Amino acid sequence: MISKIWFNKYEVIDTLGKGGNATVYLVKHIRLQSYRAIKRIDKENKLYSQIINEANILKNIRHNNIPIIYDIEEDDKYSYIIEEYMEGITLKEFRQQYQILDEEIILKYAIQVCELVEYLHTFERKILYLDLKPDNIIISDEILKLVDFGSAIYYADLNKRRYATGTRGYASPEQYSSNFIDERSDIYGIGMLMFYMITGVSFNKNINSIVNIDEIHSCSDNLKSIINKCLKLYPAQRFHNVHELKEKLLECSHSNNSNSLIKSNKTLSIAIAGSQCRIGVTHISILLTTYLGKFIGKSLYSERNNTQTVNKIVSRYCNVKRCDYIYRVNNIEMLPNYNQTVIFDKDSYSYEIKDFGVLTEENKESFLKSDYKCLILGSKDWELEHSENALSMLSENENITYLFNYTDGKTYQSVMKSMKNLTGYRIPYEPNPFMINNQKIWENFVFEIFHVKSNRNFARILGKI
């Protein structure tokens, strides 16, 4: 039974939690008769300076669902952070109480977490939270509150941190290595929270007991795909930022609550270019046209280079059909480069895949006008100079997806570690661009880049395009 008066004004009521770095107590302010939470930190703790930094961060934050710092006290052995008491139960207790959560609840809470983390990431001094876990989420009247900022840090101060932070099983892999850390580390944490809400377990369990979320039947394929993207090993393969993740969760929620299919109301343009010749630009352009046309929506391959590839294909294939300016080859509609403006019913297509060939200063402007921009890079030693030149050409442009073709696993891992804040993917191997042999692999690949996904009706679109 705890019965103490601290600093002549706080009556200690109970112990709220105890960890390796601090103990948290519930106290009552004697004069104000209001509850507070006090975090007591041992000054000899090797992470002391890092933990006490929580107060320095929270003192500048004003958000209804993030605790307010009222005061800091200390004695010879401990420092005490006095902060607002957030009443409610933890997400961990909530999950243990209800066992199985409806997807509607999971999406609702995940979106709220995104809003809290987005607030931190867009603060005047960007803050990374870095310790998202069920114990640090308080639920009160279906509103989520974020507590325990002991691992949080200003983004600009990352280079000053000497120790790994976060909780194993929830923290991103790069937090325990020397790799680059940014807001996508928190995206991993959000993914782990969703994984926990669905399965009730985290990755800190025995590897043989880890649940494969793709085998869970209680949540939609849409949500599984979002979680899998959050939990990618390499940050470059996750969502670019929390806002993008939140938008996908909102669309998933709207999709679940609507009987109608969410479709694009315009033709989506996808530009493909390469850092050099013979790196697979035309191959991947035709492959995308094949996949999208077969499983998602009507698609057009549009030749935007001078190789005359379409004419060469037409000359070698039988049963080629032509309607006005467009050829139909193996059920793929292809528009050659006529070197002049041609008029056709563009609005009848859901997707136009533009093959720009090699990226140059001359075609860069047209390339960047597309809705999605993909640049294929080489990763072999003799290709790196071309790749570096192409990256330099686009250094001031955001939202470029970088693709790697003909790359082995070891080289790909090395490349991904060097990508830092860029987004990159390895292109699945498919020898015949007019045929998709592994639909599942291509479904995942296309969803991760363009946020569109097929279903049995081959028409459902997840992304707001």
KOLSE-243614 format. One line per field, with one value per residue (C-alpha): x, y, z. Coordinates in steps of 0.001 Angstrom, whole numbers. Layout:
px c(X, ...) .
py c(Y, ...) .
pz c(Z, ...) .
This chain:
px c(0, 1570, 1069, 3495, 3529, 6027, 7346, 4745, 1960, 1506, -128, 1066, -1975, -698, 1984, 827, 3744, 7347, 9975, 13721, 14129, 11473, 8539, 5260, 3020, -525, -625, -3148, -2333, -3367, -4517, -6051, -7516, -6616, -4719, -1253, 1188, 4750, 7565, 10492, 13864, 17020, 19866, 22308, 20392, 22664, 19738, 18975, 19724, 17718, 14690, 14668, 14581, 10889, 10130, 11987, 9883, 6502, 6820, 6453, 3540, -102, -2417, -5560, -4411, -791, 26, 976, 4160, 3404, 6712, 10043, 11382, 14489, 16335, 19761, 18844, 15896, 14343, 10541, 8515, 5046, 2595, -1091, -2732, -4377, -7290, -8391, -7070, -4107, -4542, -2929, -5584, -8307, -7110, -6802, -10306, -12077, -9762, -11000, -11433, -13653, -11800, -13861, -12370, -8838, -9079, -10607, -7813, -5057, -6269, -6241, -2655, -1710, -3222, -1225, 2035, 1403, 1039, 4498, 6079, 4726, 5545, 7648, 10605, 9882, 9532, 9994, 8157, 10035, 8257, 4752, 3415, 74, 1267, 1823, -1667, -4443, -8089, -10666, -14215, -12931, -10349, -6673, -4049, -293, 1868, 5513, 7740, 10927, 12184, 10966, 13521, 13709, 14626, 17453, 19012, 19168, 22931, 23332, 21655, 24055, 21694, 19062, 15539, 12089, 10724, 11917, 9038, 7529, 10453, 11675, 14777, 16808, 16459, 18779, 21341, 23410, 20954, 19151, 16167, 13318, 9512, 9181, 10462, 7223, 5277, 6748, 5524, 1995, 2103, 3082, 210, -2230, -576, -1038, -4678, -5403, -3290, -2738, 1000, 4141, 7409, 9207, 7803, 9512, 9964, 8031, 4957, 4787, 1449, 1434, -1046, -1842, -3396, -5688, -9303, -10715, -9434, -9637, -6933, -6836, -5822, -3329, -1619, -1371, 127, 2603, 3754, 4244, 6349, 8771, 12333, 13660, 12184, 12331, 9575, 7185, 4753, 6514, 4944, 2191, -242, -68, -651, -3618, -5185, -4917, -6509, -9348, -9897, -9860, -12467, -14654, -14301, -15472, -18488, -19605, -21238, -20016, -16582, -14239, -12987, -10791, -12653, -9769, -7067, -4095, -762, 2239, 5612, 8457, 12008, 15474, 18921, 20398, 19593, 18698, 17725, 14186, 12004, 9930, 9724, 8342, 6044, 4427, 4267, 2420, 26, -572, -1230, -3345, -5368, -6092, -6761, -7552, -8875, -8502, -4914, -2875, 842, 2029, 5411, 7145, 10584, 12092, 12901, 9863, 9381, 5641, 6178, 8795, 6397, 3541, 5703, 6450, 3108, 126, -3508, -2621, -5669, -5708, -8306, -7417, -3977, -3923, -2714, -3963, -1270, -1893, -4837, -2573, -3486, -405, 16, 3193, 5202, 3938, 6138, 3016, -166, -2829, -6439, -7918, -10430, -8021, -10830, -11871, -8689, -8171, -4394, -1881, 1595, 4134, 7428, 9961, 13015, 16151, 15513, 17011, 16800, 14609, 11917, 12219, 9501, 6979, 8002, 7393, 3886, 2606, 602, 3156, 6845, 9061, 12767, 14586, 18155, 21068, 22873, 25880, 29276, 29312, 25782, 26252, 27532, 24378, 22227, 23978, 23499, 19778, 19367, 21119, 18730, 15746, 17329, 14891, 11797, 9770, 7436, 9694, 9649, 12947, 12922, 15771, 15844, 17997, 19266, 20197, 19128, 22504, 22996, 19408, 19898, 23025, 21196, 18213, 20464, 21849, 18436, 17769, 14730, 14139, 11601, 12828, 11625, 13032, 11087, 9716, 11189, 8781, 10347, 7299, 5890, 2599, 1953, 1662, 2750, 2597, -409, 140, 3681, 2565, -499, 1708, 4220, 1564, -239, 2922, 3770, 412, -1918, -4303, -5311, -7254, -10028, -12069, -14035, -10739, -12055, -11643, -9382, -8122, -6254, -7750, -6031) .
py c(0, 3253, 6221, 9084, 12809, 13991, 17545, 18631, 18625, 15219, 12272, 9006, 6831, 3864, 2529, 2762, 978, -17, -548, -821, 2925, 4502, 3940, 5800, 6685, 7966, 10920, 13507, 17200, 17881, 21487, 21170, 17702, 16670, 13610, 13679, 11072, 11208, 9443, 8740, 8258, 6967, 9424, 6522, 5021, 5059, 6449, 9146, 12154, 10603, 9851, 13235, 14690, 13681, 16757, 19032, 17758, 17649, 21140, 22580, 20381, 21380, 18615, 17318, 13696, 14160, 14735, 18180, 18605, 20507, 20435, 18707, 17884, 16066, 14743, 13219, 9928, 10588, 13088, 13343, 14424, 15576, 15381, 15160, 11871, 10255, 8213, 5060, 1607, 754, -635, -3816, -4176, -3372, -6094, -8643, -7784, -8100, -10706, -10201, -6641, -5670, -4195, -1019, -517, -1344, 1195, 3823, 3500, 3241, 6469, 8206, 7044, 8392, 11768, 11929, 10907, 13237, 16092, 15259, 14878, 18244, 20089, 23235, 21081, 17632, 15029, 11278, 9193, 5877, 3741, 2972, -13, -1022, -43, 3562, 4036, 4985, 4535, 6789, 6967, 5576, 8369, 7397, 9233, 8902, 8672, 7958, 10134, 8650, 7560, 10614, 12946, 16010, 14877, 17408, 15818, 12234, 12367, 13100, 9845, 7138, 4313, 2282, 3191, 1710, -1659, -4780, -6393, -3004, -719, -669, -2715, 391, 1617, -1217, -774, 2047, 2658, 5915, 6757, 9061, 9299, 5943, 4322, 5481, 4111, 705, 1221, 1987, -1177, -3181, -1655, -2769, -6194, -6449, -5355, -8112, -10943, -10103, -10833, -8923, -9892, -10285, -13790, -17003, -16902, -20169, -18604, -15511, -15230, -14725, -11917, -13064, -16177, -14224, -14341, -11710, -8712, -7634, -8095, -4300, -3865, -6745, -5083, -1776, -3459, -5438, -2216, -538, -3488, -3663, -4292, -1348, 2119, 2938, 356, 1725, 4597, 7902, 9608, 9187, 11356, 8969, 6015, 7759, 8420, 4735, 3721, 6189, 4790, 1264, 2314, 3961, 901, -1362, 868, 1145, -1323, 496, 161, 3106, 4002, 6627, 9379, 10124, 8371, 7707, 8306, 6206, 7314, 4813, 5894, 4442, 5686, 4113, 1994, -1702, -1565, -2881, 219, -1160, -4600, -3286, -826, -3643, -5831, -3116, -2631, -6394, -6646, -3514, -4285, -7847, -7399, -3736, -1633, -842, 183, 1649, 1293, 4654, 4831, 8101, 7366, 6969, 3245, 2332, -749, -950, -1094, -3828, -5840, -5392, -6604, -9892, -10819, -12435, -11473, -7843, -5601, -1879, 727, 4219, 4930, 2067, -1504, -4480, -7133, -10144, -8267, -5282, -1924, -42, 3502, 3981, 7173, 9036, 12071, 14196, 14764, 12147, 12229, 9142, 8365, 8681, 8920, 5343, 4106, 3823, 3800, 5114, 3643, 5961, 4433, 7302, 5132, 6791, 9823, 12972, 16691, 16862, 14447, 15127, 17802, 15556, 12644, 14694, 15715, 12160, 11085, 8427, 8572, 5482, 5513, 2228, 2269, -87, -1487, -3141, -1473, -452, 959, 3128, 6197, 6273, 5770, 8591, 10947, 10132, 10608, 13961, 14971, 14335, 15447, 18334, 16271, 14303, 11327, 9457, 5660, 3992, 480, -2019, -4630, -7757, -7304, -10204, -10253, -9324, -6373, -5262, -5260, -3145, -697, -396, 483, 3400, 4685, 6624, 8836, 7549, 4867, 1814, -1645, -4647, -5573, -9141, -11379, -12080, -13242, -12654, -9108, -10179, -12846, -12707, -16053, -15127, -12924, -12706, -11323, -8732, -7859, -7019, -5142, -2989, -2279, -1124, 1354, 2521, 1506, -365, -3952, -6540, -8738, -11495, -8971, -7479, -3974, -2796, 179, 995, 4180, 7589, 8260) .
pz c(0, -1151, 1147, 615, 146, -2441, -2600, -22, -2607, -4312, -2577, -4145, -4910, -6905, -9255, -12847, -14446, -14015, -16696, -17014, -17334, -15113, -12769, -13262, -10333, -10029, -7638, -6483, -6211, -2606, -3035, -6499, -5840, -9379, -10576, -12102, -13387, -12114, -13933, -11623, -13339, -11688, -12328, -12645, -15559, -18626, -20639, -18085, -20295, -23110, -20918, -19209, -22701, -22716, -20635, -23025, -25914, -24172, -22689, -26202, -27330, -26952, -28107, -26391, -26700, -25624, -21917, -20649, -18605, -15389, -13564, -12980, -9519, -8367, -5339, -4908, -6625, -8942, -11292, -11420, -14435, -13365, -16218, -17039, -16056, -19069, -17767, -19593, -20465, -22642, -26144, -24851, -22127, -24656, -27054, -24235, -23029, -26389, -28004, -31585, -32888, -35802, -38759, -38360, -34882, -36064, -38872, -36592, -34042, -36666, -38284, -34888, -34295, -37725, -36835, -33595, -35260, -38195, -35697, -34320, -37753, -38915, -35681, -36120, -35058, -36468, -33700, -34153, -31543, -32085, -29466, -30735, -28824, -27215, -23703, -24831, -26268, -23831, -24869, -23235, -24632, -27965, -28202, -28363, -26349, -26768, -23636, -22731, -24885, -23422, -26853, -28754, -30255, -32441, -35933, -36043, -32927, -34205, -34668, -30942, -29838, -28720, -27775, -29601, -28572, -28847, -27792, -29560, -31378, -32212, -33112, -36707, -37653, -38488, -34887, -33855, -36594, -37971, -40771, -41538, -39278, -40278, -40081, -41842, -38640, -37002, -39986, -39132, -35559, -36773, -38850, -35767, -33787, -36497, -36598, -32837, -32949, -35474, -34063, -30404, -30752, -31671, -33357, -30035, -29651, -30700, -34461, -34830, -33229, -35454, -37229, -40998, -41417, -44956, -43414, -41081, -42284, -39934, -41913, -45531, -48144, -48433, -44798, -44981, -47935, -46070, -43003, -45105, -46753, -43347, -42157, -45060, -43901, -45907, -45205, -48931, -49513, -46880, -47282, -47936, -44915, -42327, -44271, -47214, -44878, -43253, -46657, -47562, -44264, -44848, -48329, -46919, -44351, -46998, -49210, -46373, -45730, -49340, -51660, -54749, -56265, -55843, -59282, -60793, -62624, -64987, -66933, -64696, -66411, -65404, -66773, -67054, -67918, -67480, -66552, -69694, -72744, -72466, -68812, -69302, -69709, -72592, -70992, -67697, -69514, -71495, -68367, -66451, -69352, -69418, -65682, -65310, -68417, -67364, -63677, -62931, -65818, -69494, -70203, -73050, -73766, -75140, -76877, -75962, -77428, -80886, -80867, -83029, -80824, -81501, -85269, -84800, -82630, -85104, -87971, -86195, -84647, -86320, -85720, -85026, -85076, -85695, -84823, -86004, -84497, -81973, -82476, -80471, -79920, -77651, -76109, -75351, -76898, -78093, -79388, -81497, -81438, -84514, -83746, -83978, -82005, -82677, -81529, -79896, -77143, -74223, -71664, -72423, -70682, -66949, -67360, -69872, -69432, -71073, -72220, -72266, -72883, -71507, -69289, -70820, -70222, -73349, -72097, -68355, -68255, -69990, -67732, -64576, -65666, -65255, -62208, -61296, -62206, -62202, -63018, -63654, -62333, -62795, -59750, -61368, -61129, -64801, -64532, -61452, -63288, -65435, -62315, -60469, -63429, -63591, -59830, -60104, -62888, -60567, -57284, -56812, -57595, -55065, -55469, -57866, -57528, -58323, -59777, -60060, -62805, -63102, -59534, -57228, -53593, -52085, -54423, -53859, -50072, -50451, -52731, -50391, -47453, -49443, -50617, -47389, -48071, -51611, -52512, -54396, -55437, -57240, -60388, -60293, -62974, -65826, -69133, -71363, -71016, -72600, -69958, -66142, -64696, -61012, -60385, -56610, -56930, -59450, -57426, -54442, -56613, -58295, -55021, -53257, -56009, -57355, -54478, -56779, -56229, -58191, -56872, -58418, -60399, -61686, -61145, -57582, -57007, -53534, -54156, -54666, -57946) .
